[in-house]
Amino acid sequence: MKSLAVAFLIGPVYALLAFGGFLFSPAFHGGIFMNGFLPLITVFLSFILGKKIKLWSLVGVTIILFGSIIILFEAQGFHENNIWFGDMLFFFAAISLSFFMILVKKWDLQYSQILYSICIVNAVLYLPVWFFFLPSGVESISVFLNDHIIIMNVLFQGFVPNLVGLFLTAYSAKMIGASKASAVLAGVPTTGALLGYLLLSEVPTFLGWLSLLLVSIGILMVVVKGHDS
């Protein structure tokens, strides 16, 4: 049952919610509503499940949330039709990921169990559905194998985030706790902005720098001062 629960939370359901959000919302909204909201969701769910939350953690996740949200104010088209729907999909994806990290920590799952749930259980449950009932594109496999762009996307949009990334997320949740792991993940949007500045010469706006500062402070408060058992 534990393997089925983990497979359900972090399998195709999570992927459909996350990638479905990108159909309706700008890409940076994914970073805000999945990563930015993740620490608050994790702390709230942990509290519901009976865990005592320290004041430092509450203050830290609040700062992270505020630092993530302010980026919205510099974006255009936030009120366009259907964007809210994409944001809700991102939000539910964050809830799914949060439950995944909490259960990995609470049940003290072994790494072999985590990989088994992510890879084997999901493959057994969903591969037949994909192959027999969905447009799998198997007949075009020879074309795909000769297209380096598709191969690169399989590696960096499929294998790396969905196997390596989720395994490392579970590893972090086991080692430092779900709340701290989710706080570190909240740094993804602002870290992306910083890397864009360093590598691509994309200069962040004032709100971008302010977001980077606030999220960094919030992460430090949760990781250094917060207690996660």
N, C-alpha and C positions, 0 to 999 in steps of 0.2 A: 504493500500500500504506500509506503514511503517513496519508493521509486516511481510509482504512478503519479503521486502528488507532485514530486519534483519535476517529472517529465511534463506534466500538464502545465505547470506554472512557467516553465522556461522553454517550452517547445514551440510548435507552430502557433499556439495561441498568442504567446508573447511576440513572436515575429510578425504575425498578422496585425496586431495592435500597433506595434512600433512602425513597421513599414507602411501600414495603412494610413497612419498619421501624416506621412510625407506626401500622400496623394492630395491632401486638403490644406496642409499648413506649410509655411516656409521651413526650410531645413533647420534654421537656428532655433525654431520653436521646439524641436525635438530635444535639443540640449537643455532648454529651459524647463520644459514641462516633464521630461523624463529624469534628467540628472539634477536639475535645480530643486525640484519638489521631492526627490527621492529621500533625502535625509529626514525631512519633516514627516513623510509617510512612514518611514521605518521607525522613527521614534514613537509616533502615534500608535502604530501596530504593536510595537514592543510593549508599550504601556498597557494596551488593551489585553495583551497576553500575560500581564502580571509582572512585568519588569519595572523596577524602580528607575526613574529618570532623574539625573542630576541637573541642577539649575544651569550649569555651564553648557550642558548639551542642548537644553532648550534655547538658551540665548544664542548659541552657535548656529543651530539649524535655522533660527529665525533670521539671523544675519545673512546666512547663505541664501535663504529664500528671497530676501529683499534684494540682495546683490544680483540674483539671477533675473528677477522680475523687471528691474529697472532697464534692462536691455530692450524690453518691449517698447519703451517710450520713444526710442529713436527709430523704430521700424515704421515703415509705411504699409498701409493696407491691412492693419491688424483687424479691422472691423469688416473685412471683405466676407462675402457669403461663404459659409462652410469652413472657414478657418477655425471657428470654435469647435467644430466637430473633430477636426484633426487634432486639436489640442486635447480634447477629451480622450481620444484614442491614446495619445502620448501619456496622459495621466494614468489611465488604466494599465498601460504597459509598465509604468513605474510601480504601481501597486503589485503587479505580478512579480516583478524583479525583487521588490522589497520582501514579499512573502518567501520567495526563493532563498534569499540570504538569511532571513530569520530562521527558517526551518533547517537549513544546512547547519547553522550554529546550534539551534535548540536540540536537534536530533543527533548532533555530533556525527554526521555522515562521513564515511571514509571516502578518500579520493576515488577509489575504484567504484564506489556506489554512485558518486556524482557523475563520473564519466559514463557509467552504465546507463544512468537515467537519461542523460543528455543525448547520448548517441544511440545506444542499442534499443532502449524502450521506445523512444520517439521514432526510430527507423521502422520498427516492427508495426507500430500503430498507424503511421502516416504515409509511409512509402507506398503501400498498396493503394491507398486513396489517391495519391498523386499519380501513380502509374496507370491505374485503370479508369479513373473518373475525371481527371483534370488534364488539360493540354500540357503533357509532360515535355514534348519536344524531343523525345528519345530518337525519333527517326532522323533528326538533324544533328545527331551527336558528332558525326564526322566533320560537319561544318564548324561546330563549336570548338572542336579540338584544334582546328587550324586557325582560329581567331585569337590572337594574343590578348586582345582587349577583354574578351569573354573569360579567358583563363585567368587574367589578372583580377577580374571582378569576383570570380569564384574563390580565389585565394583571399582577397582583402575585404570582400563583402560577405563571404560565406565562411570559409574555414577559420580565418583568424578571429573575427569577432564572435562567431557562434560556437566555436569549440575552445580555442585558446583563451579568448576573452572571458567567456562564461566560467571556464575552469579557474582562471585566475581570480575572478570575482568571488567564486565559492571559497577558494583558498584564503582570500583576504578576510571573508566573513568568519571563517573558522579561526583564523589567527588573531584578529584584532576585534572581532565582533561586528554585527550587522550595522550598527549605528555609525561606527567609525568608518567602515568600508563604504557606506553610502555617502558619508560626508566627503571622502576623498573623490568618489565618482562625480560629485557635484562640481568639481573643478574642471570637468571636461570642456564646457563651453568657453570659459575664460582662458583656459590653457590653449585652446584652439585659437583664440584671438591673439594671445601672446606669440604663439608659433607663427601665426600669419604675419605678425609684425616683424619677427626676427628673420623668417625665411622668405616671405613674399613681399616685404615692405608695405604691408597693409596697415596703415596707421590707425589705431583705435580712436574713437571719439572720446570726449570727456566722460560720457556715460560708460563707455567700454572700459576705460581705466578705472573708474569708480567701482564698476562691477567686479573687476579683477581684484581690487583691493579688498572689498567687502567679503567676497567669497573666500579669499585666502585667509582673512582673519577668522571667519566662521569655521573653516576647516581646521585651523590650528586650535581653536577653542574646543571643538569636539574631540579631536584626536589627542591633544595634549592634556586637557583638563577633564574631558568627559570620561566617565567610567562605563565600560561595556563588558558585562560578564556573560 
